[in-house]
Amino acid sequence: MRGDKLLTVKEIARVSGVTVKALHHYHKIGLLPPREISEAGYRLYGMEELQRLQEILFYRELDFPLEKIRRVLEDKPRRMAVLSEQEELLTARKARLEQLLHTLRESIRHASEGEWMEMADMFKGFGKEEEWKEALSEQNEYLKETYGYDLLEKGTIDVEALNGQAAEAKRFTDGMAAALKNGIKFDHEDVRTLLREHLDFLNKAGHTFGPQDYVNQTKFFMTDDFHRHMLESQQTGLAYYLHAAAESWAAAD
């Protein structure tokens, strides 16, 4: 409907709870362009843009990176198709969370009664090999097409190891994103502590990583489109912040 009232960025932010900064970023990357820009330079949005923002937020709740959301919405321009897929994905997530909650409650019950749980019941609801293969499929296709590297070449997946690596990656990137957001300089000791702890984890997990190796990896993250967008979707500037922190730490090491 093109006769609807147009809203400014601030009004959209107030209605949706999305920050003005995020809305500007969505415009910049082509995810949510405004309906028009006024003569005074204000971004103006209508109901169609509000609907698209709602679709974006549903996908964000499913932990989709922004670049993937943009591609998905380009491939599925019809709103009903998008909403139907989101309903399926959220329903699947709800079922998994309900299973995890059941496992947790059973763990509490057994602990309170001083009993052992059946081993098979202890891990119901946690990530399985097929779930990891699905989660890695997009990144794997990109790496194969761009660099000829196959993440899943071995066929089997160590679920326990990947669960641990995912938890550590989240802890590390959340910490670095928070440092960047809070204005902590990339060469601050708190940032270097995060880097040391992360590399300690990687080395204990069987990777051989020194400070200069991590400089090279963060340079790849910064220059490779897929990995840069993945980091930037978490916090604007994070890919560059990681690289600057790694370079500073390596130089001081």
PAMIKE-375394 format. One record per atom (N, C-alpha, C): x, y, z; residue in one letter. Coordinates in steps of 0.1 Angstrom, whole numbers. Atoms other than C-alpha are relative to their C-alpha. Example, Ala and Ser with C-alpha at 12.3 -4.5 7.8 and 13.67 -1.06 7.14 Angstrom:
R  9  -12  0  A
R  123  -45  78  A
R  9  12  0  A
R  -9  -11  0  S
R  137  -11  71  S
R  -8  11  8  S
END
This chain:
R  9  -12  0  M
R  0  0  0  M
R  9  12  0  M
R  -9  -11  2  R
R  17  32  -12  R
R  -6  13  5  R
R  6  -12  -5  G
R  -7  57  4  G
R  1  1  15  G
R  -1  0  -14  D
R  4  49  39  D
R  8  11  5  D
R  -8  -11  -6  K
R  19  74  63  K
R  14  -4  1  K
R  -15  3  0  L
R  57  76  61  L
R  5  5  14  L
R  -6  -2  -13  L
R  77  74  93  L
R  15  3  -1  L
R  -15  -3  0  T
R  112  88  101  T
R  7  -12  7  T
R  -8  10  -6  V
R  140  66  114  V
R  -3  0  15  V
R  2  -1  -14  K
R  134  78  150  K
R  -14  -6  3  K
R  13  5  -2  E
R  97  69  147  E
R  0  -16  -1  E
R  -2  15  2  I
R  106  34  133  I
R  7  -6  12  I
R  -8  5  -11  A
R  131  29  161  A
R  -9  -1  13  A
R  8  0  -12  R
R  105  38  188  R
R  -11  -11  -1  R
R  11  10  2  V
R  78  15  173  V
R  6  -15  1  V
R  -6  13  1  S
R  102  -15  167  S
R  9  -4  11  S
R  -11  3  -10  G
R  128  -12  194  G
R  13  -2  -6  G
R  -12  1  7  V
R  155  -14  168  V
R  7  14  1  V
R  -7  -13  -1  T
R  182  13  173  T
R  1  8  -13  T
R  -2  -8  12  V
R  186  42  149  V
R  13  -4  -7  V
R  -13  4  6  K
R  222  31  144  K
R  -2  -13  -8  K
R  2  12  7  A
R  211  -4  134  A
R  -8  2  -13  A
R  8  -3  12  L
R  185  10  110  L
R  8  6  -11  L
R  -9  -6  9  H
R  211  31  94  H
R  9  -10  -7  H
R  -8  11  5  H
R  233  0  91  H
R  -7  -9  -10  H
R  8  8  9  Y
R  205  -20  75  Y
R  -2  7  -14  Y
R  1  -8  13  H
R  201  8  49  H
R  13  -1  -7  H
R  -13  0  6  K
R  238  9  43  K
R  4  -13  -8  K
R  -3  12  6  I
R  241  -28  35  I
R  -11  -5  -10  I
R  11  4  9  G
R  209  -29  14  G
R  -10  -9  5  G
R  10  9  -7  L
R  189  -49  39  L
R  -14  6  1  L
R  13  -7  -2  L
R  162  -23  46  L
R  2  14  -5  L
R  0  -14  6  P
R  163  7  22  P
R  -13  7  4  P
R  12  -8  -2  P
R  139  35  31  P
R  -9  1  -12  P
R  8  -2  12  R
R  109  42  9  R
R  5  12  -8  R
R  -5  -12  7  E
R  123  76  1  E
R  9  8  10  E
R  -8  -9  -8  I
R  147  102  14  I
R  -5  14  -3  I
R  6  -13  2  S
R  132  137  19  S
R  10  10  -4  S
R  -9  -10  4  E
R  146  169  6  E
R  10  5  11  E
R  -8  -4  -12  A
R  159  176  41  A
R  10  -12  4  A
R  -9  11  -3  G
R  178  142  40  G
R  -5  -10  10  G
R  5  10  -9  Y
R  155  122  63  Y
R  -4  -13  -7  Y
R  4  13  5  R
R  150  85  57  R
R  -15  -2  4  R
R  15  1  -3  L
R  112  78  54  L
R  -4  -14  -4  L
R  4  14  1  Y
R  96  43  58  Y
R  -15  -1  0  Y
R  14  3  -1  G
R  61  30  51  G
R  -3  -14  5  G
R  4  13  -6  M
R  42  -2  60  M
R  7  -11  -7  M
R  -7  11  6  E
R  60  -23  34  E
R  14  -2  6  E
R  -13  1  -6  E
R  93  -14  50  E
R  -1  -5  14  E
R  2  6  -14  L
R  79  -21  85  L
R  -2  -15  -1  L
R  2  14  1  Q
R  68  -55  73  Q
R  13  -7  -3  Q
R  -14  6  3  R
R  103  -62  59  R
R  8  0  13  R
R  -8  0  -12  L
R  118  -51  92  L
R  -5  -11  10  L
R  5  11  -9  Q
R  95  -75  111  Q
R  6  -13  -5  Q
R  -6  12  5  E
R  107  -103  88  E
R  15  -1  4  E
R  -14  0  -4  I
R  143  -93  95  I
R  2  -4  14  I
R  -1  3  -14  L
R  137  -94  132  L
R  -3  -15  3  L
R  2  15  -2  F
R  122  -129  130  F
R  12  -8  -3  F
R  -12  7  4  Y
R  153  -141  112  Y
R  11  2  10  Y
R  -10  -3  -10  R
R  175  -124  138  R
R  -2  -8  13  R
R  3  9  -11  E
R  157  -143  165  E
R  4  -14  -2  E
R  -5  13  4  L
R  168  -174  146  L
R  15  0  -2  L
R  -15  -1  1  D
R  204  -162  147  D
R  6  0  -14  D
R  -5  -2  13  F
R  206  -156  110  F
R  9  12  -1  F
R  -8  -12  3  P
R  235  -133  100  P
R  -7  9  -10  P
R  7  -10  8  L
R  225  -101  83  L
R  1  -3  -15  L
R  -2  2  14  E
R  240  -110  49  E
R  -9  -12  -5  E
R  8  11  4  K
R  221  -143  49  K
R  -15  4  0  K
R  14  -5  0  I
R  188  -125  58  I
R  -2  7  -13  I
R  1  -7  12  R
R  194  -102  29  R
R  -2  -9  -12  R
R  1  9  11  R
R  199  -131  5  R
R  -13  -7  0  R
R  13  7  -1  V
R  169  -150  18  V
R  -12  8  -4  V
R  11  -9  3  L
R  146  -120  15  L
R  0  3  -15  L
R  -1  -2  14  E
R  158  -114  -20  E
R  -6  -12  -8  E
R  4  13  6  D
R  151  -151  -29  D
R  -15  -2  2  D
R  14  2  -4  K
R  116  -150  -12  K
R  -7  14  1  K
R  6  -13  -1  P
R  100  -117  -21  P
R  -14  0  5  P
R  14  1  -5  R
R  65  -129  -12  R
R  -1  -1  15  R
R  0  0  -14  R
R  57  -121  24  R
R  -5  -13  6  R
R  5  12  -6  M
R  36  -152  30  M
R  10  -12  0  M
R  -11  11  1  A
R  65  -175  18  A
R  10  2  11  A
R  -9  -3  -10  V
R  88  -157  42  V
R  -5  -4  14  V
R  6  3  -13  L
R  65  -159  72  L
R  -3  -15  2  L
R  3  14  -1  S
R  56  -195  65  S
R  13  -7  4  S
R  -13  6  -3  E
R  93  -205  65  E
R  4  4  14  E
R  -4  -4  -14  Q
R  99  -185  97  Q
R  -8  -7  10  Q
R  8  8  -9  E
R  70  -203  114  E
R  6  -14  2  E
R  -6  13  -1  E
R  86  -236  105  E
R  12  0  8  E
R  -13  0  -7  L
R  120  -226  118  L
R  -2  3  15  L
R  2  -3  -14  L
R  107  -211  150  L
R  -7  -12  7  L
R  6  12  -6  T
R  85  -242  156  T
R  10  -10  3  T
R  -10  10  -2  A
R  115  -264  152  A
R  9  4  12  A
R  -8  -5  -11  R
R  135  -242  176  R
R  -8  -2  13  R
R  8  2  -12  K
R  106  -243  201  K
R  0  -14  5  K
R  0  14  -4  A
R  105  -281  200  A
R  13  -4  6  A
R  -13  3  -6  R
R  142  -283  207  R
R  2  6  13  R
R  -1  -6  -13  L
R  141  -258  235  L
R  -9  -7  11  L
R  8  7  -9  E
R  112  -277  250  E
R  6  -13  5  E
R  -8  12  -4  Q
R  133  -309  249  Q
R  11  3  9  Q
R  -11  -4  -9  L
R  162  -291  265  L
R  -5  3  14  L
R  6  -3  -13  L
R  139  -278  292  L
R  -4  -12  8  L
R  4  13  -6  H
R  126  -313  298  H
R  12  -7  6  H
R  -13  6  -5  T
R  162  -326  301  T
R  5  6  12  T
R  -4  -7  -11  L
R  170  -299  325  L
R  -8  -3  13  L
R  9  3  -11  R
R  140  -305  347  R
R  2  -15  5  R
R  -3  14  -4  E
R  147  -343  347  E
R  13  0  8  E
R  -13  0  -7  S
R  183  -335  357  S
R  -1  5  14  S
R  2  -5  -13  I
R  171  -314  386  I
R  -7  -10  9  I
R  8  10  -8  R
R  146  -341  397  R
R  10  -11  5  R
R  -9  11  -4  H
R  173  -368  397  H
R  10  5  10  H
R  -10  -5  -10  A
R  198  -346  415  A
R  -6  2  14  A
R  7  -2  -13  S
R  172  -337  442  S
R  -3  -13  7  S
R  3  13  -6  E
R  164  -374  447  E
R  13  -9  2  E
R  -13  7  -2  G
R  201  -384  447  G
R  1  -12  -10  G
R  0  11  9  E
R  196  -406  416  E
R  9  3  -12  E
R  -7  -2  13  W
R  217  -411  384  W
R  -10  0  -11  W
R  8  1  12  M
R  201  -403  351  M
R  5  -10  -10  M
R  -5  9  11  E
R  202  -427  322  E
R  9  9  -9  E
R  -9  -8  8  M
R  231  -416  300  M
R  -6  5  -13  M
R  7  -5  12  A
R  210  -414  269  A
R  -9  12  2  A
R  9  -11  -3  D
R  186  -391  286  D
R  7  13  4  D
R  -8  -12  -4  M
R  213  -367  298  M
R  2  10  -11  M
R  -4  -9  11  F
R  219  -353  264  F
R  -10  2  -11  F
R  11  -2  9  K
R  185  -352  248  K
R  -2  15  -2  K
R  2  -15  3  G
R  180  -318  230  G
R  13  7  -4  G
R  -13  -7  4  F
R  217  -310  225  F
R  3  -2  -15  F
R  -3  1  14  G
R  232  -305  191  G
R  4  -13  -5  G
R  -4  13  6  K
R  235  -336  169  K
R  8  3  -12  K
R  -9  -1  11  E
R  258  -343  140  E
R  -8  6  -12  E
R  7  -5  11  E
R  231  -336  114  E
R  -3  15  1  E
R  2  -14  -2  E
R  223  -303  130  E
R  12  9  -3  E
R  -12  -7  3  W
R  259  -293  128  W
R  3  1  -15  W
R  -2  0  14  K
R  261  -303  92  K
R  -8  11  -7  K
R  9  -10  6  E
R  231  -282  84  E
R  5  15  3  E
R  -5  -13  -4  A
R  245  -252  104  A
R  12  4  -8  A
R  -12  -3  7  L
R  278  -254  86  L
R  -1  0  -15  L
R  1  2  15  S
R  264  -260  51  S
R  2  12  -8  S
R  -2  -12  8  E
R  263  -224  39  E
R  14  4  0  E
R  -14  -4  0  Q
R  298  -216  51  Q
R  8  -10  -8  Q
R  -8  10  7  N
R  311  -249  37  N
R  -1  2  -15  N
R  1  -2  15  E
R  296  -242  2  E
R  8  12  -4  E
R  -7  -12  3  Y
R  311  -207  3  Y
R  15  -3  -1  Y
R  -15  4  0  L
R  346  -221  12  L
R  4  -9  -11  L
R  -3  9  11  K
R  344  -248  -14  K
R  0  8  -13  K
R  0  -7  13  E
R  334  -224  -42  E
R  11  11  -1  E
R  -10  -11  0  T
R  358  -196  -32  T
R  14  -5  1  T
R  -13  3  -3  Y
R  388  -214  -19  Y
R  3  -15  -2  Y
R  -2  14  3  G
R  383  -251  -28  G
R  3  -8  13  G
R  -2  6  -13  Y
R  383  -260  9  Y
R  -14  -6  5  Y
R  13  6  -5  D
R  357  -285  23  D
R  1  -3  15  D
R  1  1  -14  L
R  349  -282  60  L
R  -4  -14  4  L
R  6  13  -3  L
R  330  -315  59  L
R  5  -12  -7  L
R  -6  10  9  E
R  354  -335  38  E
R  1  -13  7  E
R  -2  13  -8  K
R  360  -361  66  K
R  -13  -7  2  K
R  13  7  -1  G
R  323  -369  67  G
R  -6  0  14  G
R  5  1  -14  T
R  320  -374  104  T
R  3  13  8  T
R  -1  -13  -7  I
R  316  -345  129  I
R  1  -4  15  I
R  -1  2  -14  D
R  328  -345  165  D
R  -9  10  7  D
R  10  -9  -6  V
R  297  -330  181  V
R  4  7  13  V
R  -4  -5  -12  E
R  311  -326  215  E
R  11  11  -1  E
R  -11  -10  2  A
R  342  -307  202  A
R  -6  12  -6  A
R  6  -11  6  L
R  321  -285  180  L
R  -9  8  10  L
R  8  -7  -10  N
R  297  -277  209  N
R  9  9  9  N
R  -9  -7  -9  G
R  327  -267  230  G
R  6  12  -8  G
R  -5  -11  8  Q
R  342  -246  201  Q
R  -10  11  -2  Q
R  10  -10  2  A
R  309  -229  195  A
R  -2  9  13  A
R  1  -7  -13  A
R  306  -220  232  A
R  11  10  2  A
R  -11  -9  -1  E
R  341  -206  232  E
R  0  12  -9  E
R  1  -10  10  A
R  336  -187  200  A
R  -10  11  4  A
R  10  -9  -4  K
R  305  -171  214  K
R  5  9  12  K
R  -5  -7  -11  R
R  322  -162  247  R
R  11  10  -4  R
R  -11  -9  4  F
R  352  -147  229  F
R  -6  12  -8  F
R  5  -11  9  T
R  333  -127  202  T
R  -10  9  8  T
R  8  -9  -9  D
R  307  -115  228  D
R  8  9  8  D
R  -9  -8  -8  G
R  336  -103  249  G
R  6  11  -8  G
R  -6  -10  9  M
R  353  -85  220  M
R  -10  10  -5  M
R  11  -9  5  A
R  320  -70  207  A
R  -4  10  12  A
R  4  -8  -11  A
R  312  -57  242  A
R  12  10  3  A
R  -11  -9  -2  A
R  347  -42  245  A
R  0  11  -10  A
R  1  -10  10  L
R  343  -24  212  L
R  -12  9  2  L
R  12  -8  -2  K
R  308  -12  220  K
R  2  9  12  K
R  -2  -8  -12  N
R  320  1  254  N
R  12  10  -2  N
R  -10  -10  2  G
R  348  21  238  G
R  14  -4  6  G
R  -13  4  -5  I
R  377  0  252  I
R  10  -2  -12  I
R  -10  0  11  K
R  408  4  231  K
R  5  -14  -3  K
R  -4  14  4  F
R  420  -26  211  F
R  13  -5  6  F
R  -13  4  -6  D
R  454  -26  229  D
R  -1  0  15  D
R  2  0  -14  H
R  438  -26  264  H
R  3  -14  5  H
R  -4  12  -6  E
R  450  -53  288  E
R  -12  -10  1  E
R  12  9  0  D
R  414  -67  291  D
R  -2  -7  -13  D
R  1  6  13  V
R  413  -72  254  V
R  10  -11  -3  V
R  -10  9  2  R
R  446  -89  254  R
R  -2  -13  8  R
R  4  12  -8  T
R  434  -112  282  T
R  -10  -9  -7  T
R  9  7  8  L
R  405  -122  260  L
R  7  -8  -11  L
R  -7  7  10  L
R  429  -130  232  L
R  8  -12  5  L
R  -8  11  -6  R
R  452  -150  254  R
R  -8  -12  3  R
R  9  11  -4  E
R  424  -171  268  E
R  -6  -7  -13  E
R  5  6  12  H
R  410  -177  233  H
R  11  -9  -7  H
R  -10  7  6  L
R  443  -188  219  L
R  4  -12  8  L
R  -2  11  -9  D
R  449  -210  249  D
R  -10  -11  -3  D
R  10  9  3  F
R  416  -227  242  F
R  3  -7  -14  F
R  -3  6  13  L
R  425  -232  205  L
R  12  -10  0  L
R  -12  9  -1  N
R  459  -247  213  N
R  -3  -13  8  N
R  4  12  -7  K
R  444  -271  239  K
R  -9  -9  -8  K
R  9  7  8  A
R  418  -281  213  A
R  8  -7  -12  A
R  -8  7  11  G
R  447  -293  190  G
R  5  9  -11  G
R  -5  -9  10  H
R  453  -262  169  H
R  13  6  5  H
R  -13  -6  -4  T
R  488  -247  168  T
R  -2  15  -4  T
R  3  -14  2  F
R  481  -210  172  F
R  9  9  9  F
R  -7  -10  -7  G
R  505  -182  181  G
R  -6  14  -3  G
R  5  -14  3  P
R  499  -144  181  P
R  0  4  -14  P
R  -1  -4  14  Q
R  511  -140  146  Q
R  -9  -8  -9  Q
R  9  8  7  D
R  490  -169  134  D
R  -14  6  1  D
R  13  -6  -1  Y
R  460  -151  148  Y
R  -2  13  -7  Y
R  0  -12  8  V
R  470  -119  131  V
R  -4  -4  -14  V
R  4  5  14  N
R  468  -138  98  N
R  -14  -4  -1  N
R  14  4  1  Q
R  435  -153  106  Q
R  -10  12  1  Q
R  9  -12  -1  T
R  419  -120  116  T
R  1  9  -13  T
R  -1  -7  13  K
R  433  -105  84  K
R  -9  -6  -10  K
R  9  7  9  F
R  414  -132  65  F
R  -14  3  3  F
R  13  -3  -4  F
R  383  -125  85  F
R  -4  14  -5  F
R  2  -14  3  M
R  386  -88  77  M
R  -2  2  -15  M
R  0  -2  15  T
R  391  -92  39  T
R  -9  -10  -7  T
R  10  9  6  D
R  368  -122  32  D
R  -14  4  3  D
R  13  -6  -1  D
R  333  -111  25  D
R  -9  -8  10  D
R  9  9  -8  F
R  315  -141  42  F
R  3  2  15  F
R  -3  -1  -14  H
R  334  -139  75  H
R  0  14  5  H
R  1  -14  -4  R
R  336  -101  76  R
R  -15  3  3  R
R  14  -3  -3  H
R  298  -99  73  H
R  -5  -7  12  H
R  5  8  -12  M
R  293  -126  99  M
R  4  8  13  M
R  -5  -8  -12  L
R  314  -105  124  L
R  -7  13  1  L
R  6  -13  0  E
R  299  -72  114  E
R  -15  0  3  E
R  14  1  -3  S
R  264  -85  118  S
R  -2  -1  15  S
R  1  0  -15  Q
R  272  -90  155  Q
R  3  14  6  Q
R  -3  -14  -5  Q
R  288  -56  160  Q
R  8  7  -11  Q
R  -6  -8  11  T
R  297  -30  134  T
R  15  3  4  T
R  -14  -3  -3  G
R  335  -27  132  G
R  7  -11  7  G
R  -7  11  -8  L
R  342  -60  150  L
R  11  -7  -8  L
R  -10  7  8  A
R  362  -76  121  A
R  13  9  1  A
R  -12  -8  0  Y
R  386  -46  121  Y
R  6  2  14  Y
R  -4  0  -14  Y
R  387  -44  159  Y
R  8  -12  3  Y
R  -7  12  -3  L
R  398  -80  161  L
R  14  0  -6  L
R  -13  0  6  H
R  425  -75  136  H
R  10  10  6  H
R  -8  -9  -6  A
R  438  -44  152  A
R  5  -5  14  A
R  -4  6  -13  A
R  438  -61  186  A
R  11  -11  -1  A
R  -9  10  3  A
R  456  -91  172  A
R  14  5  -4  A
R  -13  -6  5  E
R  483  -70  155  E
R  7  7  12  E
R  -6  -7  -12  S
R  489  -49  187  S
R  5  -10  10  S
R  -5  10  -9  W
R  492  -80  208  W
R  12  -7  -5  W
R  -12  7  6  A
R  516  -98  184  A
R  12  9  1  A
R  -12  -9  -1  A
R  538  -67  183  A
R  6  2  14  A
R  -5  -2  -14  A
R  540  -65  221  A
R  4  -13  6  A
R  -3  13  -6  D
R  544  -102  226  D
R  16  -3  -1  D
END
